[in-house]
Amino acid sequence: MSSSNITPHEIAEVKAVVDAAIEELHTQLREVNRQIWSNPELAYQEHHAHDTICNFLEAQEFQVTRHAYGLETAFEARSSGGSEDGVLVNFNAEYDALPEIGHACGHNLIATSSIAAFVALSTVLKKFDIPGRTQLLGTPAEENGGGKVKLIENGAYKGVDISLMAHGGPSLMGDGIAGVLFNARKQIHVEFTGKNAHAGGNPWEGINALDALVAAYSNIAVLRQQILPEERIHCAFLETPKVANVIPSHTKAYWQVRSPTLAGLNKLTVRVRNCIDAAALATGCQVKMNEDSLYTDIKLNDTLCERYQAHMGRYDRSVIKSIDKVMTASSDIGNVSYVVPTLHSMFTIHAPEGAYPHHPSFAAAAGTDVAHEEALLVGKALALTGWDMLANADLLQQAKQQWQKEINNDSPHDQQTFSRI
């Protein structure tokens, strides 16, 4: 096969191999999906999912590194074609769940589609003896903990040319969207320290840490009137008093701050910090703030979006290439898109009307056979997109040039902020 141009006959031949590879493992892939969905695990606790996927991959004779890159529940699988060199295509498998509502974000389906894509593209490389490499990363803790951020820091994406994955969503998206914009996000952990006193006997001797927390919450609630429609600020109280007759000396909470761009996030975070500082000043409390868990916005790649859209069309799916509207959720795949050209597509899981991510109804839909079949189809399209990047040097170069242009559009301040994660 040609290394620079792909004829319709050739892509049809590759598609047939992709389809056959996934069909051959259909029963095993369904069981992997079922095991992950039936045993939801929280961030960095995904031991069952980790072992289930690794066992499956080792049974297919893939080279697997368990507990990879310093993370107990991360893994890496690798495969190569005609040589150990060449383009490296990465697929990301998420498998963490949400507290109490399980796989209400459908990460079992993300894992399924990426596993299927990795297996299929690996099969193509070996069958046609094409130079190139594939990598499947198990990426824990997307919901809360930034697993991909830590994997970046620990070198997991070093040498990767293209990164691919797909996320399930509600049916209102039609057949799906190749390129979606996410908010950048970070967390601000806050502790207020005051002074205890008897609330009835001598309250004037106290410094009320609960008042500081409530004042900060109120300040930020007022701030919400003056932020962009796509921006979000939300809060959880972690430590508050359990009795009413003591002026509390300590409270703890954290805020999540979201904005469509990293530059916007930096500006909004300053305003949020000012609201918190003002509450401390007004009440006389000391305040300690710590920022972490930076999820960047995502850099869309037009070439990857177009190729994924085209390949989904081969399976009778009409996918929108990209949309300008920002999805106000956030993901650590955005961080990956700052270090390598990345595709993070959305596909429908045909959930019932009114079922949205992070709701129990979506968790139920994510476990169905219908959702599984759609994830396998998406895995085929991801494999073919990876094939494009391996077999067509011009397309790969185009994708990389587009990515570099997007990165160069960031200000030096934004790049410095990202470099600290």
C-alpha positions as CSV (number, residue, x, y, z in Angstrom):
1,M,0.0,0.0,0.0
2,S,1.1,3.5,-0.7
3,S,2.6,5.5,2.2
4,S,1.4,8.9,1.0
5,N,-1.9,8.4,-0.8
6,I,-4.9,6.2,0.0
7,T,-7.2,5.1,-2.9
8,P,-10.9,4.3,-2.3
9,H,-10.1,0.6,-2.9
10,E,-7.3,0.6,-0.3
11,I,-9.4,2.3,2.4
12,A,-12.2,-0.2,1.7
13,E,-9.7,-3.0,2.2
14,V,-8.5,-1.5,5.5
15,K,-12.1,-1.0,6.7
16,A,-12.8,-4.7,6.0
17,V,-9.8,-5.7,8.2
18,V,-10.9,-3.3,11.0
19,D,-14.5,-4.6,10.9
20,A,-13.3,-8.2,11.0
21,A,-10.9,-7.6,13.9
22,I,-13.6,-6.1,16.1
23,E,-16.2,-8.6,15.1
24,E,-13.9,-11.5,16.0
25,L,-13.6,-10.1,19.6
26,H,-17.2,-9.0,19.9
27,T,-18.1,-11.3,22.8
28,Q,-14.9,-10.5,24.8
29,L,-15.3,-6.8,24.3
30,R,-18.9,-6.9,25.5
31,E,-17.7,-8.7,28.6
32,V,-14.9,-6.1,29.3
33,N,-17.5,-3.4,28.9
34,R,-19.9,-5.2,31.3
35,Q,-17.3,-5.7,33.9
36,I,-16.3,-2.0,34.0
37,W,-19.9,-0.8,34.0
38,S,-21.0,-3.3,36.7
39,N,-18.1,-2.5,39.0
40,P,-17.9,1.3,39.1
41,E,-14.8,2.7,40.7
42,L,-13.8,6.2,41.7
43,A,-10.7,8.1,40.8
44,Y,-7.4,6.2,41.3
45,Q,-9.3,3.3,42.7
46,E,-10.1,1.6,39.3
47,H,-8.4,-1.6,40.2
48,H,-11.0,-4.0,38.7
49,A,-11.2,-2.0,35.5
50,H,-7.4,-1.9,35.2
51,D,-7.1,-5.7,35.7
52,T,-10.0,-6.5,33.4
53,I,-8.6,-4.5,30.5
54,C,-5.0,-5.7,31.0
55,N,-6.1,-9.4,31.2
56,F,-8.1,-8.9,28.0
57,L,-5.1,-7.3,26.2
58,E,-2.6,-9.9,27.4
59,A,-4.9,-12.7,26.2
60,Q,-4.6,-11.1,22.7
61,E,-0.8,-11.2,23.1
62,F,-0.3,-7.5,23.4
63,Q,2.7,-6.0,25.2
64,V,1.1,-4.5,28.4
65,T,2.6,-2.5,31.2
66,R,0.4,-2.6,34.3
67,H,0.5,0.2,36.9
68,A,2.3,2.4,34.3
69,Y,4.0,5.8,34.6
70,G,3.8,5.8,38.4
71,L,0.0,5.5,38.6
72,E,-1.4,2.4,40.3
73,T,-4.4,2.2,38.0
74,A,-2.9,3.3,34.7
75,F,-1.6,0.9,32.1
76,E,0.0,1.1,28.7
77,A,-0.3,-1.3,25.8
78,R,1.8,-1.1,22.6
79,S,1.9,-2.6,19.2
80,S,3.9,-2.0,16.0
81,G,3.7,-2.9,12.3
82,G,6.6,-3.4,9.9
83,S,9.1,-1.8,12.3
84,E,9.5,-0.4,15.8
85,D,9.8,3.1,14.3
86,G,7.3,5.3,12.6
87,V,4.3,7.4,13.6
88,L,2.8,6.7,17.0
89,V,-1.0,6.8,17.3
90,N,-2.3,7.0,20.9
91,F,-5.8,6.0,22.1
92,N,-7.0,7.0,25.6
93,A,-9.2,4.7,27.7
94,E,-11.1,6.2,30.6
95,Y,-12.8,4.0,33.1
96,D,-13.4,5.9,36.4
97,A,-17.0,6.4,37.7
98,L,-18.9,9.0,39.8
99,P,-19.7,8.7,43.5
100,E,-23.1,7.0,44.1
101,I,-24.3,7.2,40.4
102,G,-21.7,4.9,38.9
103,H,-20.9,5.2,35.2
104,A,-23.2,8.2,34.6
105,C,-20.6,9.7,32.3
106,G,-20.3,6.5,30.3
107,H,-16.5,6.0,30.8
108,N,-17.1,2.2,30.3
109,L,-17.9,3.2,26.7
110,I,-14.9,5.4,26.3
111,A,-12.7,2.4,27.3
112,T,-14.6,0.1,25.0
113,S,-14.2,2.3,21.9
114,S,-10.5,3.0,22.5
115,I,-9.7,-0.7,23.2
116,A,-11.6,-1.6,20.0
117,A,-9.7,1.1,18.0
118,F,-6.3,0.0,19.4
119,V,-6.9,-3.7,18.6
120,A,-8.3,-2.9,15.1
121,L,-5.5,-0.6,14.1
122,S,-2.8,-2.9,15.5
123,T,-4.3,-5.7,13.4
124,V,-4.2,-3.6,10.2
125,L,-0.5,-2.6,10.8
126,K,0.5,-6.3,11.2
127,K,-1.6,-7.5,8.3
128,F,-0.2,-5.0,5.8
129,D,3.3,-4.8,7.4
130,I,3.1,-1.0,7.6
131,P,5.7,0.9,9.6
132,G,4.0,2.6,12.5
133,R,3.1,2.1,16.2
134,T,0.0,2.2,18.3
135,Q,-0.4,2.9,22.0
136,L,-3.4,2.4,24.3
137,L,-3.2,4.3,27.5
138,G,-5.4,3.5,30.5
139,T,-6.0,7.0,31.9
140,P,-7.6,7.0,35.4
141,A,-9.2,9.8,37.3
142,E,-10.7,12.0,34.6
143,E,-13.7,12.9,36.8
144,N,-11.7,14.1,39.7
145,G,-7.9,13.9,39.9
146,G,-6.5,14.7,36.4
147,G,-5.0,11.3,35.5
148,K,-3.9,12.5,32.1
149,V,-2.2,15.5,33.6
150,K,-0.1,13.2,35.8
151,L,0.5,11.0,32.8
152,I,1.8,13.9,30.8
153,E,4.1,14.9,33.6
154,N,5.4,11.3,33.8
155,G,6.2,11.0,30.1
156,A,3.3,8.8,28.9
157,Y,2.7,11.0,25.8
158,K,6.4,11.4,24.9
159,G,6.8,10.6,21.2
160,V,3.1,10.4,20.5
161,D,2.2,12.0,17.1
162,I,-1.6,11.8,17.4
163,S,-4.0,11.2,20.3
164,L,-7.6,9.9,19.7
165,M,-10.6,9.2,21.8
166,A,-14.4,9.5,21.9
167,H,-17.0,10.2,24.6
168,G,-20.6,9.1,24.7
169,G,-23.4,11.7,25.0
170,P,-27.2,12.1,24.8
171,S,-29.3,11.6,21.7
172,L,-29.9,15.3,21.2
173,M,-26.5,15.5,19.5
174,G,-27.8,13.5,16.5
175,D,-25.2,11.0,15.5
176,G,-22.4,13.0,17.2
177,I,-19.9,15.8,16.9
178,A,-16.2,15.2,15.8
179,G,-14.9,18.3,17.5
180,V,-16.3,19.9,20.7
181,L,-15.0,22.8,22.8
182,F,-14.6,22.3,26.5
183,N,-14.1,24.8,29.3
184,A,-10.8,25.2,31.0
185,R,-11.1,24.5,34.8
186,K,-9.2,24.6,38.0
187,Q,-10.0,24.1,41.7
188,I,-9.4,26.5,44.6
189,H,-9.2,24.8,48.0
190,V,-10.0,27.2,50.8
191,E,-9.5,27.1,54.6
192,F,-10.7,29.8,56.9
193,T,-9.2,30.0,60.4
194,G,-10.8,32.1,63.2
195,K,-11.1,31.8,67.0
196,N,-13.5,29.7,69.1
197,A,-15.8,31.3,71.7
198,H,-19.0,30.5,73.5
199,A,-21.8,31.6,71.0
200,G,-24.1,32.5,73.9
201,G,-21.7,33.6,76.6
202,N,-19.0,35.7,74.9
203,P,-19.4,35.6,71.1
204,W,-17.6,39.0,70.9
205,E,-14.4,37.1,71.8
206,G,-14.7,34.8,68.8
207,I,-13.7,35.1,65.1
208,N,-16.3,33.3,63.1
209,A,-14.9,31.0,60.3
210,L,-18.4,30.0,59.2
211,D,-19.2,33.7,58.6
212,A,-16.1,33.9,56.4
213,L,-17.2,30.9,54.4
214,V,-20.8,32.1,54.0
215,A,-19.5,35.6,53.0
216,A,-17.2,34.1,50.4
217,Y,-20.0,32.1,49.0
218,S,-22.3,35.1,48.9
219,N,-19.6,37.3,47.2
220,I,-19.1,34.7,44.5
221,A,-22.8,34.3,44.1
222,V,-23.0,38.0,43.3
223,L,-20.0,37.7,41.0
224,R,-21.9,35.2,38.9
225,Q,-24.1,38.0,37.5
226,Q,-21.0,39.5,35.9
227,I,-19.4,36.5,34.2
228,L,-19.7,35.1,30.6
229,P,-22.6,32.8,29.8
230,E,-20.3,29.9,29.3
231,E,-18.3,30.5,32.6
232,R,-19.2,28.5,35.7
233,I,-18.3,28.7,39.4
234,H,-19.5,26.0,41.8
235,C,-18.7,25.1,45.4
236,A,-18.7,22.3,47.9
237,F,-18.5,22.8,51.7
238,L,-16.1,20.2,53.1
239,E,-15.8,21.1,56.8
240,T,-18.4,23.2,58.7
241,P,-19.4,23.3,62.4
242,K,-21.6,20.5,63.8
243,V,-22.9,22.5,66.9
244,A,-24.5,25.9,67.1
245,N,-23.4,27.1,70.5
246,V,-19.7,27.5,69.6
247,I,-18.2,30.2,67.4
248,P,-16.4,28.0,64.9
249,S,-12.6,28.5,64.3
250,H,-12.3,26.5,61.2
251,T,-14.1,25.8,57.9
252,K,-13.0,24.3,54.6
253,A,-14.5,24.3,51.1
254,Y,-13.4,24.2,47.5
255,W,-14.6,26.0,44.3
256,Q,-14.3,24.9,40.7
257,V,-13.9,27.7,38.3
258,R,-14.5,27.2,34.5
259,S,-14.0,29.4,31.5
260,P,-13.9,28.7,27.7
261,T,-10.2,29.6,27.4
262,L,-7.1,29.3,29.6
263,A,-6.7,33.1,29.5
264,G,-10.3,33.6,30.6
265,L,-9.9,31.1,33.4
266,N,-6.8,32.9,34.7
267,K,-8.7,36.2,34.8
268,L,-11.8,34.7,36.4
269,T,-9.8,32.9,39.0
270,V,-8.3,36.2,40.2
271,R,-11.8,37.6,40.7
272,V,-12.9,34.5,42.6
273,R,-9.8,34.8,44.9
274,N,-10.6,38.5,45.5
275,C,-14.1,37.4,46.7
276,I,-12.6,34.9,49.1
277,D,-10.0,37.4,50.4
278,A,-12.7,40.0,50.9
279,A,-14.6,37.6,53.1
280,A,-11.5,36.9,55.2
281,L,-10.9,40.6,55.6
282,A,-14.5,41.4,56.6
283,T,-14.6,38.7,59.3
284,G,-11.0,38.9,60.6
285,C,-10.3,35.4,59.7
286,Q,-7.1,34.0,58.2
287,V,-7.5,32.3,54.8
288,K,-5.3,29.8,53.0
289,M,-6.0,29.1,49.3
290,N,-4.5,26.4,47.1
291,E,-5.1,26.0,43.4
292,D,-4.9,22.6,41.6
293,S,-6.4,20.3,39.1
294,L,-6.0,22.6,36.1
295,Y,-7.9,21.2,33.1
296,T,-7.2,23.3,30.0
297,D,-9.6,24.1,27.2
298,I,-9.2,21.8,24.2
299,K,-7.4,22.6,21.0
300,L,-9.6,21.4,18.1
301,N,-7.8,19.9,15.1
302,D,-9.7,20.4,11.8
303,T,-7.9,17.6,10.0
304,L,-8.6,15.0,12.7
305,C,-12.2,16.1,12.9
306,E,-12.7,15.9,9.1
307,R,-11.2,12.4,8.9
308,Y,-13.3,11.1,11.8
309,Q,-16.4,12.6,10.3
310,A,-15.7,11.0,6.9
311,H,-15.1,7.5,8.5
312,M,-18.3,7.7,10.6
313,G,-20.0,8.4,7.3
314,R,-18.7,5.0,6.1
315,Y,-20.9,3.5,8.9
316,D,-24.0,5.6,7.9
317,R,-23.5,8.1,10.7
318,S,-24.0,11.8,10.0
319,V,-21.5,13.5,12.3
320,I,-21.1,17.3,12.6
321,K,-17.4,18.2,12.1
322,S,-17.2,20.8,14.9
323,I,-19.3,23.4,16.7
324,D,-18.4,26.8,18.0
325,K,-20.5,26.6,21.1
326,V,-18.5,25.7,24.2
327,M,-19.6,22.7,26.2
328,T,-19.4,23.9,29.7
329,A,-18.0,20.6,31.0
330,S,-14.2,20.1,31.3
331,S,-11.8,17.2,30.8
332,D,-8.1,16.5,31.2
333,I,-8.0,15.5,27.5
334,G,-7.7,19.3,27.0
335,N,-4.3,19.1,28.6
336,V,-3.3,16.4,26.1
337,S,-4.4,18.7,23.3
338,Y,-1.8,21.2,24.4
339,V,1.1,18.7,23.9
340,V,0.0,16.7,20.8
341,P,-2.7,17.0,18.1
342,T,-5.8,15.5,19.6
343,L,-9.3,14.3,18.7
344,H,-12.0,14.1,21.4
345,S,-15.3,13.4,19.6
346,M,-18.8,12.9,21.0
347,F,-21.1,10.1,19.9
348,T,-24.7,9.4,20.8
349,I,-25.4,6.3,23.0
350,H,-29.2,6.5,22.1
351,A,-30.2,7.2,25.7
352,P,-33.9,7.8,26.5
353,E,-35.1,11.4,26.2
354,G,-34.1,13.4,29.3
355,A,-31.0,11.3,30.1
356,Y,-28.0,13.4,30.5
357,P,-24.4,12.7,31.7
358,H,-23.9,12.8,35.5
359,H,-27.5,11.5,36.0
360,P,-28.5,8.0,37.0
361,S,-30.6,7.6,33.9
362,F,-27.5,8.0,31.8
363,A,-25.6,5.4,33.8
364,A,-28.4,2.9,33.0
365,A,-28.2,3.8,29.3
366,A,-24.5,3.4,29.2
367,G,-24.8,-0.2,30.2
368,T,-27.1,-1.3,27.3
369,D,-26.2,-3.4,24.3
370,V,-27.3,-0.5,22.1
371,A,-24.7,1.8,23.7
372,H,-22.0,-0.9,23.4
373,E,-22.7,-1.4,19.7
374,E,-22.3,2.3,19.1
375,A,-19.1,2.4,21.0
376,L,-17.7,-0.4,18.8
377,L,-18.7,1.5,15.7
378,V,-17.0,4.6,17.0
379,G,-13.9,2.4,17.7
380,K,-13.8,1.5,14.0
381,A,-13.9,5.1,12.9
382,L,-11.1,6.0,15.4
383,A,-9.0,3.1,14.0
384,L,-9.5,4.4,10.5
385,T,-8.6,7.9,11.6
386,G,-5.4,6.6,13.1
387,W,-4.8,4.7,9.9
388,D,-5.0,8.0,7.9
389,M,-2.3,9.5,10.1
390,L,-0.1,6.4,9.7
391,A,-0.5,5.9,5.9
392,N,-0.7,9.5,4.7
393,A,2.3,11.7,5.5
394,D,0.6,14.8,4.1
395,L,-2.4,14.4,6.3
396,L,-0.2,13.9,9.4
397,Q,1.8,17.0,8.6
398,Q,-1.3,19.0,8.0
399,A,-2.7,18.0,11.4
400,K,0.5,18.9,13.1
401,Q,0.8,22.3,11.4
402,Q,-2.8,23.1,12.5
403,W,-2.0,22.1,16.0
404,Q,1.2,24.2,16.1
405,K,-0.8,27.2,14.8
406,E,-3.3,26.8,17.6
407,I,-0.6,26.6,20.2
408,N,1.2,29.6,18.9
409,N,-2.0,31.6,19.2
410,D,-1.7,31.4,23.0
411,S,-0.1,34.2,24.9
412,P,3.3,33.5,26.7
413,H,1.4,34.0,30.0
414,D,-1.0,31.2,29.2
415,Q,1.8,28.9,28.1
416,Q,3.6,29.6,31.4
417,T,0.4,28.8,33.4
418,F,0.0,25.5,31.6
419,S,3.6,24.5,32.1
420,R,3.1,24.5,35.8
421,I,0.6,21.6,35.8
